[in-house]
Amino acid sequence: MGSFLRGFVLPFLLLSAGLLNWSLISLVNLVSSLLLRFTAPKRGFHFKGRALLWFVFLFSVLTILLEVGFLIVLAILGAERELTDAWWMKLVGLMKLKSWRSPLVIYLLVLQILAAGVTLFEINGSRFRLAQLQDPRWEHFLLVLEHIG
């Protein structure tokens, strides 16, 4: 199950978040998605994979905090300020909530929250995972899911 989450779900979430907006945040999401998808963890060497997972988790949390903080400042100051249309904010990837019909900011925040949750589950996997069941059908099902990822 771990390799399915790490090999398929997490790169898919990061790829989806990266394709929402063209910015530095999106670039980091896309590169992280590619690194997670195409770097195979070797047996016995778990440090490299954990370091990448920690980076993805911390980056997702930082992105969530930056975007929520930007939206709070935008709500307090108002949308008419020149500060909200600065070129460096668009370059970084801070977005305004323009309409409720296409709330890209909400989609980005939901994808980043899901990515942070999946990485936290992968980092602390030994604590959260259920005990291995002895049923051979369950083991076969998990093996099939690992091959998908």
N, C-alpha and C positions, 0 to 999 in steps of 0.2 A: 504494500500500500504506500510505503514511503517513497518509492521510486516513481509511482504513478503521480503522486502529488508534486514531487520535486521535478519530475521529468516532463510532465504534461500540463498540469493545472497551473502551477506557479509561472512557467514561461508564457502560458496563454494569457493569464491575468496581466502580466507585465507588458506583453505585446499589445494587448487591447488598450491598456493605459497609455502606452507609448504612441499609439496611432490616433489618439483623440485630438492632440494638439501638437504643433511643431514648435518645440522649445528645448531648452537644456534638460529640463526634467524628463521630457519624453525621450530625449537621446539616451539618458542614463537608464531609463526603463527598457528601451530597445536593446541596448548593449547588455544589460543584466539578463534579459530574456534569452539572448543568443548564448551568453556564457553558461547559463543554467541548462540550456537545451543541448549544447554541443560539447560540454566538458564532462566526460565520463569519470565518476569517482572511482579511484582504484582501491582495491582491497587493502586495508591496513592504513590508508592515508585519508583520514577523515578531517584533517585540519583545514585543507584547502576548501572543501565543500562547506564546512561550517563557517569559515571566514566569509565566503560569498553569501551564505544565508544571513549571517549577521549584518553584512553590508546592505543587503536588500531590505531586511527588517528596519534597520536604522534609517535608511533612505526613505522608506515608505512612511515611517513615523514623522520624519522631518518634513516631508512633502505635505502630509496632512496638517501638521502644525502651522506651516507657512501659509497654506491656502486658507485655513480657517482664520488665522490671524489677519490675513489680508482682507477676507470678507468682513470681519468684524470692524477693522479700521475703515473699510469702505462704507459700511453701514453707519458708522459714527460720523465720519467727515462728509459723507455725501458723494454721489457719483460725479458731481460737476467739477471736482478738483482736477488740476493738471497732474497731480501726483498719480492718479489712477491710470493715466494714459502714457506713462513714462516708457521709453523704449526698452529700458533694462528690465522692467517688470514683464513685458511681453517676451523678452528674450529668455528670462528665467522660466516663465511659464505660469505666472500668476494670472488667473482669469477672473473676470467679473461675471456675476450672474445676470445675464442680459434678459432672458425671458424664461418662463416656466415651460415653454413648448420644447425647447432644446437645451436643457440645463447640463452642458458639458462639464461644468464644475462639479455638479453632484455625481455624475457618472465617474469622473476622475477620482473623487473622494471615496466612492463606494469600491472602486477597483483597488485603490491603494489600501483601504481597510481590509479587504479580502486578501490581498497579497501579504500584508503584515500578519494577518491571522494564520495564513497557511505557512509562512516562514516560521512563525513562533511555534506552530504545531510541529514542524519538521525539526526545529532546534531542540525542543523538549520532547521529542517523540517517544523516548523510552519511558517517560513518566505518564504520558497520555495513552499510549497504545494498550490495547486489550491484551490479555494473556493469549499466547498462541493456542489456538484450538487444535485438538488432536484429530479432528475430522479430516480425512483426506480430500473430500470435496471442497472444503473451505480452503485448504492449502492450495489446491489446484486453481480455485478462483483467484486467490491472491497472486499466484504465479502468472496467470493470464493478465491480470491488471498490471503487474510489474513489466511484462513484455510490451504492453501498450505504451507505457511511459518510457 
